[in-house]
């Protein structure tokens, strides 16, 4: 299935508008307001493309393109859509703000570990890293949207509403950044402990003793250990830094599922503290989760994107928080990238599936999480294709083992990656009531996103072609999972359309989580096709040789024969040949294939002229 990001995004927007707007009025539906994560994902389905892709802009009614307006016709015309978005986002900010400041409740995304038990209201209102990360992306998209739209509207009531919303959005952004800082953790363990042994087995892979693993770990992470102990201060317990100084201990870093128990409050200015309210007591154990680490990295990257910097979306306080997040963002990527490629020879990442040290569970989903962090690191470092070629093979194997590009067997356990998904315990939640869990069922969408991101990064024609074909296969799989009937038509996730034998799901069929991730994939695909194609050295040489021969033969033609009349058939033909030759010379550096095709056409037309003259047809 061809990706065609513009067409796919328009189809998604049309389905979102059809589901969410009733005669121009927004409806949150029965599940709206219960989870800040789901509501943020729903809004990002509209706002993320609108702020990342110029043709999808909604902040300037005069520049809204016709196909975009048609897709959102349920929301109104080009002048009504941005006003409605201001109202909807304002409603979101009110729904997810308590008496003390913004809230980041997981809501119905939390589930009890024991199905027979019920979670308390307090448990469902606990903030979660997914909400912090989604709020960062949503708030930055909103601030950029409001900054442009405010200059395009003259209505006083709308301007006042925009100013109020900017303040509320900025406060939520600050609170989300603080939440991410307080959820970052470093778990320091003895190599003899259960978790230390799991990490030693992962890194040693049966070829290294515990002492050898520890020695290599000490050498590989010596500078990072020092960097964390000396520079990572905001939101991190001092006891953790003291433990980390012991080089005879192993460690993992990343994000817990929520603010860590005992995490100190992040110091902010008094005015900011009033806006964001009190910083809630941490409940999560200081254990990094691969899933929540990936989610945090995906959101943090928006904080220092080019768009955020160009539009000046961060205030002074947020810039300080952004630098603290950047440090954690870089450290985490470097750590897990090194773990994924630890040692000589085969990578631990290539040994599927990955065994997480947390309760020693293994799953292809954890392999995908580690691969996702490695992709982040490769993009940050603009890495060469030396590493890319190896990770392409991992992606292809994950698609096969996840039964996306291969057939299923009877009672195939791999179907569990998609439905019900991979369930993880939320350690620390048992102190508030029944133990809670979080389920990840976005394996296909995450794999698609990473394949597209790697395709954007790759400068190797063979690797990029493999990645694009893989992305097309995954998209075809996901497109079959759109809901075809009832609530949420055209959205996700009807997993039984692909895996009819999978278990019946509890809760709503419509998944804003998967819908938002597919939307994000299409935005990433737009970035892929927006860049110049890979330049082939061989094709460039052929193009230059053909251009040289064509230029020589054209000169010879013009020297040996009198100039034709300006508006004669032959004169127009010569003008066309000259235009094609100029175009070929102009694009040969960036598009050698186009230049080669043009030069071949010039050669063909010159040969036609020569043969016509040879046969006595001087007027051709």
C-alpha positions in Angstrom: 0.0 0.0 0.0 1.5 3.3 -1.1 2.0 5.7 1.8 0.7 8.9 0.2 0.7 11.0 3.4 -1.4 13.9 2.2 -4.3 11.7 1.1 -4.1 9.5 4.2 -4.1 12.6 6.5 -7.1 14.1 4.7 -8.9 10.8 5.2 -8.1 10.7 8.9 -9.2 14.4 9.3 -12.4 13.7 7.5 -13.1 10.7 9.8 -12.2 12.7 13.0 -14.4 15.6 11.9 -17.3 13.2 11.1 -17.0 11.5 14.5 -16.3 14.6 16.6 -18.6 17.3 15.2 -22.3 17.3 15.2 -23.7 20.2 13.1 -20.5 22.2 13.8 -20.5 21.5 17.5 -17.7 19.5 19.1 -18.7 16.4 21.1 -16.3 14.7 23.5 -18.5 11.6 23.6 -19.1 9.2 26.5 -15.4 8.6 27.2 -14.3 12.3 26.8 -12.9 13.9 29.9 -12.1 10.6 31.6 -8.4 10.5 30.5 -6.2 13.5 29.8 -4.1 11.2 27.6 -7.0 10.2 25.3 -8.3 13.7 25.0 -4.8 15.1 24.2 -4.3 12.3 21.6 -7.6 13.2 20.0 -6.7 16.9 19.7 -3.2 16.1 18.4 -4.9 14.2 15.5 -5.9 17.7 14.2 -3.3 20.0 15.6 -0.1 18.1 14.9 -0.5 18.0 11.1 -1.9 21.5 11.2 1.3 22.9 12.8 3.9 20.6 11.2 2.8 20.6 7.5 2.4 23.9 5.8 -0.5 22.8 3.4 -2.5 21.7 6.4 -2.3 25.0 8.3 -5.6 26.1 9.9 -4.3 29.3 11.7 -4.8 31.5 8.6 -8.2 31.3 7.0 -7.0 33.0 3.8 -4.5 30.3 3.1 -6.5 27.2 4.0 -6.4 24.8 1.0 -9.6 23.5 -0.6 -9.0 19.8 0.1 -8.3 20.6 3.7 -11.4 22.6 4.1 -13.5 19.9 2.4 -12.1 17.2 4.8 -13.1 19.3 7.8 -16.4 20.6 6.5 -18.3 19.1 9.5 -16.4 21.6 11.6 -17.3 24.6 9.5 -15.6 26.7 6.8 -12.0 28.0 6.8 -12.9 31.1 9.0 -15.0 29.0 11.5 -12.5 26.2 12.0 -9.7 28.1 13.9 -12.3 29.7 16.2 -13.8 26.3 17.0 -10.3 25.0 17.7 -9.8 27.8 20.2 -13.0 26.8 21.9 -12.3 23.1 21.9 -8.7 23.5 23.3 -10.0 25.9 25.9 -12.5 23.3 27.0 -9.7 20.7 27.2 -7.7 23.0 29.5 -10.7 23.4 31.8 -11.6 19.7 31.9 -8.0 18.8 32.9 -7.4 21.4 35.5 -8.1 20.9 39.1 -8.4 23.4 42.0 -4.6 23.4 42.4 -3.5 23.4 38.7 -3.3 21.3 35.6 -4.0 17.6 36.0 -2.5 14.7 34.0 -4.8 11.8 34.8 -4.4 8.4 33.1 -8.1 7.8 33.7 -9.5 4.7 31.9 -6.1 3.9 30.5 -5.2 2.5 33.9 -6.5 -1.0 34.7 -6.4 -3.1 37.9 -4.0 -6.0 37.9 -6.7 -8.1 39.3 -9.8 -7.8 37.1 -12.0 -8.5 40.0 -11.0 -5.3 41.8 -11.9 -1.7 41.0 -9.5 1.3 40.9 -10.3 4.2 43.2 -11.0 7.7 41.9 -7.6 8.8 43.4 -5.8 6.1 41.4 -7.3 7.1 38.1 -6.4 10.7 38.7 -2.7 10.0 39.1 -0.5 11.7 36.6 1.2 9.6 34.0 4.2 10.1 31.7 2.1 9.5 28.7 0.0 12.6 29.6 3.0 14.7 30.4 4.6 13.9 27.0 1.4 14.3 25.0 0.7 17.6 26.8 4.1 19.0 25.8 3.4 18.2 22.2 -0.2 19.5 22.4 0.7 22.7 24.2 3.6 23.6 21.8 1.3 22.9 18.8 -1.4 25.1 20.4 0.9 28.0 21.3 2.2 28.0 17.7 -1.3 27.9 16.3 -2.5 30.7 18.6 0.5 32.9 17.8 -0.3 33.0 14.1 -4.1 33.0 14.4 -4.1 36.0 16.8 -2.6 38.1 14.1 -5.3 37.0 11.6 -8.4 37.8 13.6 -9.9 41.2 14.4 -12.8 40.1 16.6 -12.2 41.4 20.2 -13.9 38.4 21.9 -11.8 36.0 20.0 -8.6 37.9 20.8 -9.5 37.9 24.5 -10.2 34.2 24.4 -6.9 33.5 22.6 -5.0 35.5 25.3 -6.7 33.5 28.1 -5.9 30.3 26.3 -2.3 31.2 25.8 -1.9 31.6 29.5 -3.6 28.4 30.4 -1.6 26.5 27.7 1.7 27.9 28.9 0.9 26.9 32.5 0.0 23.4 31.4 3.2 23.2 29.3 5.3 24.2 32.4 3.5 21.7 34.6 4.1 18.9 32.0 7.8 19.7 31.8 8.1 19.6 35.6 6.2 16.3 35.6 8.7 14.8 33.1 11.6 16.0 35.1 10.3 14.4 38.3 9.5 11.1 36.4 13.1 10.7 35.2 15.0 8.2 37.3 18.2 6.2 37.6 17.9 2.7 39.0 21.2 1.7 40.6 21.6 -2.1 41.3 24.2 -4.6 42.6 25.2 -7.1 39.9 24.4 -9.9 42.3 20.7 -8.7 42.6 17.9 -10.2 40.6 17.7 -7.1 38.4 21.5 -6.9 38.1 21.8 -10.5 37.0 19.1 -9.9 34.4 21.1 -7.0 33.0 24.4 -8.9 33.2 22.8 -11.8 31.2 21.4 -9.4 28.6 24.9 -7.8 28.1 27.0 -10.9 28.5 24.8 -13.2 26.3 26.4 -16.3 27.8 29.8 -15.3 26.5 31.0 -13.0 29.3 31.3 -13.6 33.1 29.7 -11.2 35.5 33.1 -9.7 36.3 33.8 -9.1 32.6 30.4 -7.5 32.1 31.0 -5.2 35.1 34.4 -4.2 33.8 33.2 -3.4 30.3 30.2 -1.6 31.8 32.4 0.5 34.0 34.6 1.5 31.1 31.7 2.2 28.7 29.7 4.3 31.1 32.4 6.0 33.2 31.8 9.5 31.7 28.0 9.1 31.7 28.0 8.1 35.4 30.0 11.3 36.2 27.7 13.4 34.0 24.6 12.2 35.8 26.0 12.6 39.3 27.3 16.1 38.6 24.8 17.6 36.2 21.4 15.9 36.7 19.9 17.7 39.7 16.4 19.0 39.0 13.8 16.4 40.1 16.4 13.7 41.0 16.8 12.4 44.5 20.3 13.1 45.9 20.5 9.5 47.3 20.4 8.2 43.8 23.4 10.3 42.8 25.3 9.1 45.8 24.6 5.5 44.9 25.7 6.1 41.3 29.2 7.1 42.4 29.9 3.5 43.3 31.4 2.1 40.1 30.9 -1.5 41.2 27.2 -1.1 40.6 25.2 -1.3 37.4 22.4 1.2 36.5 19.6 1.9 34.1 18.2 5.3 33.3 14.9 6.6 31.8 11.4 7.4 32.8 9.2 5.7 35.4 5.5 5.6 34.7 4.8 8.7 36.9 6.5 11.1 39.2 9.0 9.0 41.3 8.4 8.5 45.0 10.6 10.8 46.9 11.4 13.0 43.8 12.1 16.5 45.1 10.0 19.4 43.8 11.4 21.3 40.9 12.1 24.9 41.9 10.2 27.5 39.8 9.5 31.2 40.1 6.7 32.1 42.6 4.5 33.3 39.8 5.0 30.1 37.8 4.3 28.0 41.0 1.0 29.8 41.3 0.0 29.0 37.7 0.9 25.3 37.8 -0.2 24.6 41.4 1.4 22.2 43.8 3.6 19.4 42.6 1.9 16.2 43.6 3.6 13.6 45.7 5.5 11.0 43.6 4.1 7.4 43.7 6.1 5.5 41.2 9.1 3.3 42.2 12.4 4.6 40.7 12.4 2.0 37.9 12.7 3.0 34.3 10.2 1.6 31.8 11.2 1.2 28.2 7.7 2.2 27.0 7.4 5.4 29.1 11.0 6.3 28.2 10.2 6.1 24.5 7.0 8.2 25.0 9.0 10.8 27.0 11.7 11.1 24.3 9.0 11.5 21.6 7.5 14.5 23.5 10.7 16.1 24.6 12.1 16.4 21.1 9.3 18.9 20.3 10.6 21.2 23.1 13.7 22.1 21.1 12.5 21.6 17.6 13.3 24.3 15.0 9.6 25.4 15.0 9.6 25.9 18.8 12.8 28.0 18.5 11.8 30.0 15.5 8.4 31.0 16.9 9.9 31.6 20.4 7.2 29.5 22.1 9.1 29.1 25.4 9.3 31.7 28.2 12.4 32.1 30.3 11.3 29.6 33.0 10.4 27.0 30.3 13.8 27.5 28.6 15.5 26.5 31.9 13.3 23.4 32.2 14.0 22.6 28.5 17.7 22.6 29.1 17.3 20.2 32.0 15.1 17.9 29.8 17.5 18.1 26.9 20.3 16.8 29.2 18.1 13.8 30.3 17.0 13.3 26.7 20.6 13.0 25.5 21.8 10.9 28.4 19.0 8.4 28.0 19.5 8.0 24.2 23.2 7.6 24.7 22.7 5.0 27.4 20.2 2.8 25.7 22.0 3.2 22.3 25.1 1.8 24.0 23.2 -1.0 25.7 21.6 -2.0 22.4 25.0 -2.2 20.7 27.0 -3.4 23.8 30.1 -5.5 23.2 31.7 -6.8 20.1 30.0 -8.8 17.3 26.3 -9.2 17.3 24.3 -6.6 19.2 22.1 -7.4 22.1 19.3 -5.7 20.2 19.7 -8.3 17.4 19.0 -11.1 19.8 15.2 -11.1 19.7 13.1 -10.8 21.8 14.5 -8.3 24.3 14.3 -9.3 27.9 13.5 -6.4 30.1 15.1 -6.3 33.5 11.8 -5.3 35.1 10.3 -8.6 36.2 12.5 -10.2 33.5 9.7 -10.2 30.9 10.7 -10.7 27.2 8.8 -9.4 24.2 9.2 -8.1 20.7 7.6 -5.0 22.0 10.6 -4.3 24.3 12.9 -4.9 21.3 10.9 -2.3 19.4 11.2 0.1 22.3 15.0 -0.2 22.5 15.2 0.1 18.7 13.1 3.3 18.9 15.5 4.8 21.4 18.4 3.8 19.1 16.6 5.5 16.2 16.3 8.7 18.3 20.0 8.5 19.0 20.9 7.9 15.3 18.8 10.9 14.3 20.3 13.1 16.9 23.8 12.2 15.8 22.9 12.2 12.0 24.5 8.7 12.0 26.0 7.1 8.9 24.5 4.0 7.2 26.9 1.7 9.0 24.5 1.3 11.9 21.3 1.9 9.8 21.9 -1.2 7.7 21.9 -3.4 10.7 18.9 -1.9 12.3 16.9 -2.3 9.1 17.2 -6.1 9.5 15.9 -5.8 13.0 12.9 -3.9 11.9 12.1 -6.4 9.2 12.4 -9.3 11.7 10.1 -7.5 14.1 7.5 -7.1 11.4 7.7 -10.8 10.6 7.7 -11.9 14.3 4.8 -9.5 15.0 2.8 -11.3 12.2 2.5 -8.1 10.2 4.4 -9.3 7.1 3.9 -13.0 7.8 0.9 -15.3 8.3 -0.4 -16.4 11.7 -0.6 -19.9 13.1 -3.3 -21.4 15.1 -3.4 -19.8 18.6 -0.4 -17.7 17.6 1.0 -16.0 20.7 2.4 -13.1 18.5 -1.2 -11.8 18.1 -1.0 -10.8 21.7 1.3 -8.0 20.6 -1.7 -6.3 19.0 -4.6 -7.6 21.1 -4.8 -7.4 24.1 -1.2 -5.9 23.9 1.7 -6.0 26.3 0.6 -5.3 29.9 3.1 -3.9 32.4 2.6 -3.5 36.2 2.8 0.1 37.5 5.1 -0.4 40.4 4.2 1.8 43.4 0.5 2.1 42.4 -0.3 -0.6 45.0 0.3 2.0 47.8 -2.8 3.9 46.6 -5.1 0.9 46.3 -5.3 -2.2 44.0 -2.2 -2.6 41.9 -2.5 -0.9 38.5 -1.3 -1.9 35.0 -0.8 -0.2 31.7 -1.3 -1.9 28.3 0.6 -1.1 25.1 -1.1 -2.3 21.9 0.5 0.1 19.4 3.2 -2.2 18.2 2.3 -1.8 14.5 2.1 2.0 14.6 5.4 2.3 16.5 7.1 0.0 14.0 5.8 2.1 11.1 7.0 5.3 12.7 10.5 4.1 13.2 10.7 2.6 9.7 9.7 5.9 8.2 12.1 7.9 10.5 15.0 5.5 9.5 14.0 6.0 5.8 14.3 9.7 6.3 17.7 9.3 7.9 19.1 6.8 5.4 21.3 7.9 2.5 21.7 4.4 1.2 19.4 3.6 -1.7 19.1 -0.1 -0.9 18.4 0.4 2.8 15.9 3.2 2.1 14.1 1.0 -0.4 13.8 -1.8 2.1 12.5 0.6 4.7 9.9 2.1 2.4 8.6 -1.3 1.3 8.4 -2.3 5.0 6.6 0.9 5.8 4.1 0.2 3.0 3.4 -3.3 4.2 2.9 -2.1 7.8 0.6 0.8 6.6 -1.4 -1.8 4.6 -1.8 -3.8 7.7 -2.9 -0.8 9.8 -5.3 0.5 7.1 -7.2 -2.8 7.3 -7.7 -2.2 11.0 -9.8 0.9 10.6 -13.3 0.8 11.9 -15.7 0.1 9.1 -19.0 0.4 10.8 -20.6 2.2 13.8 -18.9 4.7 16.0 -15.5 5.9 14.8 -15.8 4.9 11.1 -12.5 5.4 9.4 -10.5 5.6 12.6 -8.8 2.9 14.7 -8.7 0.2 16.0 -10.7 -2.8 14.7 -8.0 -5.3 15.3 -10.4 -8.2 14.6 -10.5 -7.2 11.0 -6.9 -8.6 10.7 -6.8 -11.0 13.6 -10.4 -12.3 13.9 -9.4 -15.0 16.4 -7.9 -12.5 18.9 -9.8 -12.0 22.2 -12.7 -9.6 22.6 -11.6 -6.2 23.9 -12.9 -4.4 27.0 -13.8 -0.8 26.7 -14.4 1.3 23.5 -13.4 0.0 20.1 -12.3 3.5 19.1 -8.6 4.0 20.1 -7.4 7.6 20.0 -4.0 6.3 21.0 -3.5 4.3 17.8 -5.3 6.9 15.7 -2.9 9.6 16.9 0.1 7.4 16.3 -0.9 6.7 12.7 -1.4 10.4 12.2 2.1 11.0 13.6 3.4 8.4 11.1 1.9 10.3 8.2 3.5 13.6 9.4 6.8 11.7 9.5 6.2 10.4 6.0 5.6 14.0 4.8 9.0 14.9 6.2 10.5 11.9 4.3 9.1 13.0 1.0 9.9 16.7 1.5 13.6 16.1 1.5 15.7 15.6 -1.6 15.9 12.0 -3.0 19.1 10.1 -2.4 21.8 11.1 -4.9 23.2 8.1 -6.8 26.9 8.6 -7.8 26.5 6.1 -10.6 23.4 7.8 -12.0 25.1 11.2 -11.6 28.0 10.1 -13.8 25.6 8.7 -16.4 23.6 11.9 -16.4 26.6 14.2 -16.7 27.9 12.0 -19.6 24.6 12.2 -21.4 24.3 15.9 -20.8 27.8 16.4 -22.2 27.0 14.4 -25.3 23.7 16.1 -25.8 25.3 19.6 -25.5 28.0 18.6 -28.0 25.5 17.3 -30.5 23.2 20.3 -30.1 26.2 22.6 -30.7 27.1 20.6 -33.8 23.5 20.7 -35.1 23.4 24.5 -34.7 26.8 24.9 -36.3 26.2 22.7 -39.4 22.7 23.9 -40.3 21.2 27.4 -40.7 19.1 28.7 -37.9 15.4 27.8 -38.5 12.7 30.4 -38.6 11.7 31.4 -35.0 8.1 30.1 -35.1 8.6 27.2 -37.5 8.1 23.6 -36.4 11.9 23.0 -36.5 12.5 26.3 -34.6 10.1 25.3 -31.8 11.8 21.9 -31.6 15.2 23.4 -31.2 13.8 25.7 -28.4 12.4 22.7 -26.6 15.7 20.8 -26.9 17.5 23.8 -25.4 15.0 24.1 -22.5 15.3 20.4 -21.7 19.1 20.7 -21.7 19.1 23.7 -19.4 16.7 21.9 -17.0 18.9 18.8 -17.0 22.0 20.9 -16.1 20.1 22.7 -13.4 18.8 19.6 -11.5 21.7 17.2 -12.1 23.2 17.7 -8.6 20.0 17.0 -6.7 18.0 14.9 -9.1 20.4 13.0 -11.4 17.6 10.6 -12.5 15.5 13.5 -13.8 18.6 15.0 -15.5 19.4 11.7 -17.1 15.9 11.3 -18.4 15.9 14.8 -19.8 19.3 14.4 -21.5 18.2 11.1 -23.1 15.1 12.9 -24.4 17.3 15.6 -25.9 19.5 13.0 -27.5 16.5 11.2 -29.0 15.1 14.4 -30.4 18.5 15.4 -31.9 18.8 11.9 -33.5 15.2 12.3 -34.9 16.3 15.6 -36.5 19.5 14.0 -37.9 17.6 11.0 -39.4 15.0 13.3 -40.9 17.6 15.3 -42.7 19.3 12.2 -43.8 16.1 11.0 -45.4 15.5 14.4 -47.1 12.8 15.7 -44.7 14.2 19.1 -44.1 11.0 20.6 -42.6 10.7 18.1 -39.7 
